[in-house]
């Protein structure tokens, strides 16, 4: 697969752009157009509404988790909730949730397991397209070997950010981001996130809700 070179030398901490909410649309797909807004009118409308009306800095991506037949399921972090069967008519109510509204008529359920997202957006960049699926398979195998596969939701994701650091992984609910992940790192990531419950410092890029400058200052204390 032809692509730009991987970045193997730049420091990883400080490479996660600040965001304070992450909206993940469950499309059931493993391939998306370069811009996920082009895949479906709902995603386009939701993305437009988030950019126009959401507070702070909300990120929107897609993942391969399936949705039902009557709309899209949408995961929201750090709320750790999955909203069920959203349609375009539900978008204003969902935006109010992003603003902190706790009483909503939208159907939702708590996300009780960690959710791990690996970028494998091949049409957006060949580096994630090449490395992402291999990292995903290795994490699946490492979780299985550790007896923890059923304890984690593991999904292929659309563009997360900074393809040059592929493989890229974000883990919720910790909000930890990892870069330059290879299949050989999978068991160590499982042990760090689920056993030691502390980030794997050598691959750590940053964390949800922190500014790049904070990420740089935090890395020595991991």
N, C-alpha and C positions, 0 to 999 in steps of 0.2 A: 504494500500500500504506500503510495507516494504522499508525503506530507512534509510540513516544515519540521525542522529538527526539534527534539526534546531539549528543554533547558535543564541541564544537569549541574549548573554552577551557582545560579542566583540563590540567595537565602530564601527559604520558604516562609518563615514567620513574617507577617505583615502583608501577605498577598491575598487576603480575603477582604473584599470591599465591604464596608459596613452595611449591614441590613439588620432589621429587628423582627421581621416576620417572614416566614417562608410558606408560600402557597404552592402545593404540589398537586397537579391535576392527574388523576389516575386514568390513563387512556387505554391501557391494555396493549399498547404497541411497544415494539423495541426499536422502531425506526420512525423518525420524525423529519419533517421538512426543516431546512436550515433555521427558519423562524417558526416556532411551534404555533404562533398565531395563525399561520396559514393552514394548519391542519383541520381546524374546526371553527365554526362561527362562535361557539360558546367560549373557546379559549381566547379568540380574538376580542370578544366583548369583555371578558373578565380581565384580560391584560390591559385593555384600554381603561377600564374603570379603576383598576389598581393604580395605574400611572396617574390618573386624574384626581382620584379621591382618597386613596389610602393614606393613612398617617405614616410619618416616618419613612422608612425605606423597606418596602416589601418586595421580596423576590418571588417570581413566578416561574416554575418549571413544570415539566411533565415527567411521569414515570410509567413503568410497564405494569403496575398493579391494575387489575381489571376494575371496571365500574359495572353497575347494573344496566338494564336495558332502557331505563327511563330517565337517564341523565348521567352526569359525571359525579363520581365521588372525588372529594377534594380534601387532602390532608393539610393541616395548618399547624405550624410550629412557631413559637414555643408553646402554644396552647395545647399541643398533643391531642388534637381532635380530628376526626374524619367526618366531614359533612357528606351526607348521602343523597345521591340523585339530584344534584343541582342542575338547573336549567338557566337560560338567560333571564327569565323572570325573577329568579332568586338572587341575582347579582347585587341589587341594591341592599338586600338584607345581609348578604355576606359582607359587603363593604362596611356595614354598621358593626358587624362582629369584629372586623379589623380595627375599628375605632374603639373597641372595648365593650360593646353591648353584650351583656351576658344572658339576657332573656331574649331568646330568639325562637321563632316557629320553625326554623330550619331543622331537619332531622340530622342528628349527629351521634357519634359514639366515641368514647375515649380510645386513644391509641395506647394500649397498655404494654406493648412491646417496643423495644428500640427499633427504629427505622433507619436503615443504612442505604444510602443512595450512591451509586457508582456511575459516573458519566460515561455513556457509550454512544454519544450523539455523532454517528459516523458522517452524516451529511453536513454537519457543522464544521467538523475538523477531524482529519484522519488520525491524529494522535490519540484522541479519546476513542475513536472508532477502532483503532488497533489494540490499544492496551486495556480499555474498559472491559470488554467481554472476558478477557483472560483473568483480570483481577476479580471480576464478579464470580467466575467459576471457582477460583482459588479460595475466595472467602466462603463460598457455599461449602466447599470441601472441608475447610478448616473449622467452620461452625459445626458441621456434621461430625467431624472427628472428635471435637471437644464435647459432644453431646448437647450442644446449645442451638442446633439449627432451628428447632421449633420456637425458640425464645426470641428470635430476631426476624423482622421483616427486611428482606434484602431485595433491592430493586435496581434495575437499570434506569438511568435518568437521562433526561435531555441536558443541554448545556448548563453546567454549573459555573464555570468561569476559569480562565487561564488554562487553556488547552496545553500550553507548553509544559505544564507540570503534570500531565497525565502519567499514570492513572490518578484520577481525582475522586475522592471519597468524602462524603459528609455523613456524620453519625448523629442521630437524634436519639434521646433527648439531650445529650451532652452538647450538641452543636459544634463538635470538633470537626475541623477540616484537615484532610491529609492530602499530600501531593507526592508525586514520584513513586506512587505505590506500584509494586510489582507483585506477581503471584507469590514470590518468595517471602513477601512481608505479611501474608494473610494470617498465619498463625499468631504472629507477634501482635498484630492489631487486635485480633480476637482476645488475646490474653490481656492486653492493655485496657481495652474498653470494657470488657465484661468481668475480668478477674481482678486485676489491679485497680480498675476504675479510675485510671488516670491516663492522660494522653500519651501517645507514643511520640516523644519529643523530636526524634530525628526526622520524622515525616510530617510534623505538625505545621500547618499553614496558618491557622488562626481559629477563631471561634465566633459563632453567631453572637451579635450584640456587642462586639468589640471593634474599636477603631484599629486600623493597621498599626498605629504607633503603640497602642496598648498590647497588641499581639507581640510586637517585638520585645516590649518590656516584660511580658509574661513568660516568655519561653524559658528563661533561666530558672524559673520557679516550678516548672512542670515536673 
